[in-house]
Structure formats: structure tokens, C-alpha cells
């Protein structure tokens, strides 16, 4: 009985930790033609309600007509958020591949 309880508790803890990982993909034009990648971090306050900085994905594409945008809460963002969440600051990774 105790082993089952600990297994369920472990599964719930893992589910809570992984549930924050999310990724959004956007394809502009025909998508990325090469392997050039530019990455930056976007910061939010008040649990993601207020953006702190502005990320310009069009500028990150450097004039390319065809590129892909990936925004995600990566594992590093989760680690950073553990340290900054007490002041309600969170981050997301923005990546442009052209």
C-alpha cells in the first residue's frame, strides 16, 4: 500500500513539474531553408501577465522571407523560474531558425 502511494505521489509531482513545458511553432513563408539559429529570452512579470522586454522575431530573422519561430518554456527556463518565481518573474525562450 505504501509503495503504491509513493508511486502515485511521485507521478503527480512529475506531472506538476513537466506541465509547464510548452512549445509553440510558427512557420513564416515556406519555413527555414538553412540552419542559422538565433535565440533570446523573453521575460514576464506577474506570472506571465506583463512582458518585461520586447522580442522582435522579424529583426531576429535578419530580412529572411522564410523562417520558423519557436517559443517554449525550456528546462532552463523552468530552472530560472524556480529562482525568480518568488518575485513573480518568469522567462520563455524564443528561437528563430532561417
C-alpha positions as CSV (number, residue, x, y, z in Angstrom):
1,X,0.0,0.0,0.0
2,X,2.8,2.4,0.9
3,X,4.7,1.7,-2.3
4,X,1.6,2.4,-4.4
5,X,1.0,5.7,-2.5
6,X,4.6,6.8,-3.1
7,X,4.4,5.8,-6.8
8,X,1.3,7.9,-7.3
9,X,2.8,10.8,-5.3
10,X,5.9,10.6,-7.5
11,X,3.8,10.6,-10.6
12,X,1.8,13.6,-9.5
13,X,5.0,15.5,-8.6
14,X,6.5,14.7,-12.0
15,X,3.3,15.8,-13.8
16,X,3.3,19.1,-12.0
17,X,7.0,19.7,-12.9
18,X,6.6,18.8,-16.6
19,X,3.2,20.5,-17.1
20,X,5.0,23.9,-17.5
21,X,6.9,22.8,-20.6
22,X,5.1,24.0,-23.7
23,X,6.2,24.8,-27.2
24,X,4.7,26.9,-30.0
25,X,5.8,26.7,-33.6
26,X,5.1,29.4,-36.2
27,X,6.2,29.0,-39.9
28,X,6.7,32.2,-41.9
29,X,6.7,31.8,-45.7
30,X,8.0,28.3,-46.6
31,X,9.8,27.8,-43.3
32,X,13.5,27.7,-42.6
33,X,15.8,27.0,-45.5
34,X,19.1,26.8,-43.6
35,X,20.4,26.0,-40.2
36,X,21.1,29.5,-38.9
37,X,19.5,29.9,-35.5
38,X,19.2,33.0,-33.2
39,X,17.9,32.6,-29.7
40,X,16.9,35.0,-26.9
41,X,15.0,35.0,-23.7
42,X,11.7,36.8,-23.1
43,X,10.9,37.9,-19.5
44,X,7.5,38.3,-17.9
45,X,6.3,39.7,-14.5
46,X,3.2,38.9,-12.5
47,X,3.1,35.2,-13.6
48,X,3.3,36.0,-17.3
49,X,0.8,38.8,-17.4
50,X,3.2,41.7,-18.1
51,X,6.1,41.4,-20.6
52,X,9.3,43.0,-19.3
53,X,11.3,43.0,-22.5
54,X,10.2,43.0,-26.2
55,X,11.5,40.3,-28.5
56,X,11.3,41.3,-32.2
57,X,11.3,38.0,-34.2
58,X,11.3,39.8,-37.5
59,X,14.6,41.5,-36.6
60,X,15.9,38.2,-35.4
61,X,15.2,36.8,-38.9
62,X,17.5,39.4,-40.4
63,X,15.5,40.0,-43.5
64,X,14.8,36.4,-44.4
65,X,11.4,35.8,-46.1
66,X,11.2,32.2,-45.0
67,X,11.8,31.2,-41.3
68,X,10.4,29.4,-38.3
69,X,9.7,30.8,-34.9
70,X,9.8,28.5,-31.8
71,X,8.7,29.8,-28.4
72,X,9.0,27.5,-25.5
73,X,9.4,27.1,-21.8
74,X,12.5,25.1,-21.9
75,X,14.0,23.2,-18.9
76,X,16.5,26.1,-18.4
77,X,13.5,28.5,-18.2
78,X,12.0,26.3,-15.5
79,X,15.2,26.3,-13.5
80,X,15.5,30.1,-13.8
81,X,11.8,30.4,-12.8
82,X,12.4,28.4,-9.6
83,X,14.9,31.1,-8.6
84,X,12.9,34.1,-9.7
85,X,9.3,33.0,-9.1
86,X,9.3,34.5,-5.6
87,X,9.3,37.9,-7.3
88,X,6.8,36.6,-9.9
89,X,9.3,36.8,-12.8
90,X,9.3,34.1,-15.4
91,X,11.1,33.5,-18.8
92,X,10.5,31.9,-22.1
93,X,13.0,31.0,-24.9
94,X,12.4,32.5,-28.3
95,X,14.3,30.9,-31.2
96,X,14.3,31.9,-34.9
97,X,15.6,29.5,-37.5
98,X,16.2,30.8,-41.0
